[in-house]
Amino acid sequence: MSIFRRLLNVFRTDRLARDARREVDFHIAECIDELVDSGMSETEARREARRRFGHTDDVKADVHRAEVLGWLDAVFTDIRYALRGLRANPGFTAVAVVSLGLGIGANTAIFSLVNAVILRSLPVWNPQDIVQVTLGGSRGTFTVPLWDAVREQQEALDGVLAHGDQTFNLADGGVVRRETGAWVSGGYFNVLGVPPAVGRVFSPSDDVRGCPAVAVLGHRFWQREYGGDEAVVGRTISLNGNPFEIVGVSASGFEGVHVGRTANIFTPICAADIFYPGRNLLDARSSWYISILGRLPRGGSLEEAQASLAATARGVMEASVPTHWAPDEQAEFLENGLSARAASTGLSIVRGQYRTALFTLLVVVGVVLLIACANVAQLLMARATARQHEVAVRLAIGSGRARLIRQLLTESALLALLGAALGVVFARWSSGLIVAFLRQGGSTVSLDLSLDLRVLGFTVLVATLTGILFGLAPAWRSSRVSPQRAMRGSGRGLVGDSRHLLGRSIVVGQVALSLVLVVAAGLLVGSFQRLSTIDPGFTPAGVLLVETGWSALDLSEDNARVFPRELVERMESIPGVVSASASLTTPISGASWNDYVVFDDMPRGGDLPLVYFNGVTEDYLRTLEMRLVAGRGFDASDRDGSAPVAIVNEELARQFFGGENPVGRTMRTSSHDSLSAPIEIVGLLADSKYRRLDEETLPTALVPLEQAGLWGSGVHITVRSSGAPTAVQPAVTEAMRQIHPAITLEFSTLEANIAESLARPKLLATMSGFFGGLALLLAVIGLYGTMAYNVTRRRNEMGVRIALGAPQARILGLIAGEAGRIVAGGLVLGALLAFAATRPIASFLYGVGATDPMTMAGSALMLALVAMGAALLPAWRAARVDPMVTLRDE
Amino acid sequence: MGKRKDVLYGTLQLLVLQTLESRGRLHGYALTRAIQESSADRLRVEEGSLYPALRRMEQQGWLRASWGKTEKRRDARFYEITPAGQRQLAAERESWLHITEGVRRVLQYA
């Protein structure tokens, strides 16, 4: 009976009982016939037959019990037997369980990240009905007027909601305390079906023009900041310096619709007027920061919603067209379509940034697990050889082969289970570490990594597949042993038998797979190293960054223009500060300012070149240690009202002046077909990085801060000090407080910003380096195991050879040659695999191609050396075989 | 009717295998009759233990069972011995002879 049918039997007791009843009924009928034949009356015969049989129901139950219990009993026996075997070989068990634990744990860890970032549904009511409204194809951001029009005109969805990412400063002046939050529409919580934990959530009446300042707290934030105090309702919280009344706390588990960016504080969208009075953000027709989600009506399909939204598009666009745009741009705007896409997993920026990286890692850890499986399969095979005699005896006394295979598979399953248990522990520990690598927009990503059913299911599935994968071949093989041969004696295996061949092919595969991982690791680690040692064109070490905000000061425009100068002068008076400057943005900060530019004496036509700008004070070049190649830097005479000047970089000179010195030439910025006054180029700057370290150098121009016009009400202050940059932080804080206590401050260092921008390359380099090393280690253990096993197996042969006069070197060469062939085969196969497999990671590489021959050769060489090292120890043992000892065994 | 003993626990398996080996395909009732006849009525099989034993042996792979019709056109479950069953029979027969020989010697010489 097949295992499958037996499993069914456990559940399908009806069928078994029916079979048993039929059989018993038949028996009784036959018995009655016989008794009647011998002269008994029918009734008496019936009674007698039943008496003989005993209680028929008991028999039926016994039959069934024999069937089901017999099987369960066999399973428990197998488990007991397997446990005994594992306990008896603690070394083998430890190596196998740890290899599997690392392999399975790595898979679980990466998968739990994939799950949290990509797969998990929002913790809202019926998340499968949530869709995202899109504009003109795939864009997901809207303006507030667009949102108003969509909400009023759409008939496709059962409710729509708007969301905009926000960061709130909770401090009243001084050092900034940022918390992530969201501006949300009044229907946000109702449409999602998220109830309040305490107090109330927003209703549509909270989100109207001129609304009062109210806020809902996220559950986790409420626990962290207020210790879960229910009396928080009615209290006020300061958001960007404005008092907001807390009206409630959202349900536990809900952290907003933006995965990876916890919303700790929610305010209605209408609060924009409170945060930015007079800016009229709610009517701004080209400020794009709103995402729109909606809920499909019950039974409605996505296609119907898309069609209905498309039909409303024209009306929505007409109601919200940016009337200040040029006519052709307005016409283009009116053509925008509306559509929708499934959004049960919410919105995520992290998802887009890390999707490919996470899937790449998933493949990498999958390969590591394969290599680990191969190792355990080898260990099991070696063990099976040791148990050959036992197996042969059992086969000889009539054990079924299926029974034996089951026995051996039970052992594999147990190993896999133990490995999985260890793996879950390992995954819990490591996935938190990996999340620390994921960064987005200057803050760490917060993810819900709790083990859910999907992750556990994945682990169980992986463990089961693993168990089958490494268990089946050895089990099948060892059950095919011929009893006669095995019982005749051990130690005289034939050279080149099929078991040996299988072991060798497994090692070849291992070497090949680990070469792929080592090559990938080499490429990624190399890229990261090149990135982190790149010359950015400035000196990051020693620079403190201070992002200042002074909107609370209500400075007049004239005062605001010279205010940065006042701040910088105050900074320079702090002991230990070498120089200080103010700028609109800082390098590698993520912020950028670019404009289309016309160079005066160049023919116009075609697309205008895009140039990246920054507004800086005089000492900016000195503070960042940027190098001036020609011309002059800015000085105190470059003020608002004096002749407009700029310093450009060499890349700009190369692209637009054919590499000639551009000092003395002019350029103009262009917006909406109007040109600025000519700006004279007064200096030439060595190239430096602007947005990212791995960018192609951008054409860049610096202009004096006062001539640049201010963005908002704040500047970035850069401070170079002689010691550690953070050492002057208290003095800077105090100096700023003396200037005005309401100035907000946010500190970081240029080095930290750069480290931040390297987060993803670092994640990939660290992970691939770790897993590549692990794969290499496992493959080397596998090779060592195979060679050691071969040497043991061929001890007699070696003894004979030595007795017949073969020199030690020849024996050494014999074994080393075999190892060499295995390694060479693995390397060739691996090189072919690597050639095909590393292409997808090309986008993560910097300064090196995906099929870089140097990395390939280096990796192969390293693998060959390590592998041959591992093979030499058994070879040396073989050469030292004492012929007398081995021959005596014969 | 002479004195009849129920089959000793542990020998049922041996008897079933031996009977099926020599007589071929039989249903449960015929098995009890056959054992009774072969033992010249000295042994009789307890029905209540026969069927669970048949199931166990079927699971061990020693027997193969299938539904068929008797001469009286009744549905019956027929049992056959498998090669594994034959090996098992050989092993059990040997150990049985070994034990009975031992017991005989004890009775004779002790």
Interface residues (C-beta under 8 A of the other chain):
Chain A: M1 R6 D19 A20 R22 E23 V24 F26 H27 A29 E30 C31 D33 R52 F53 G54 D58 V59 D62 V63 R65 A66 E67 G70 W71 I397 G398 G400 A402 R403
Chain B: H27 G28 Y29 E46 E47 G48 Y51 P52 A53 R55 R56 E58 Q59 Q60 G61 T70 K72 R74 D75 A76 R77 A84 R87 Q88 A91
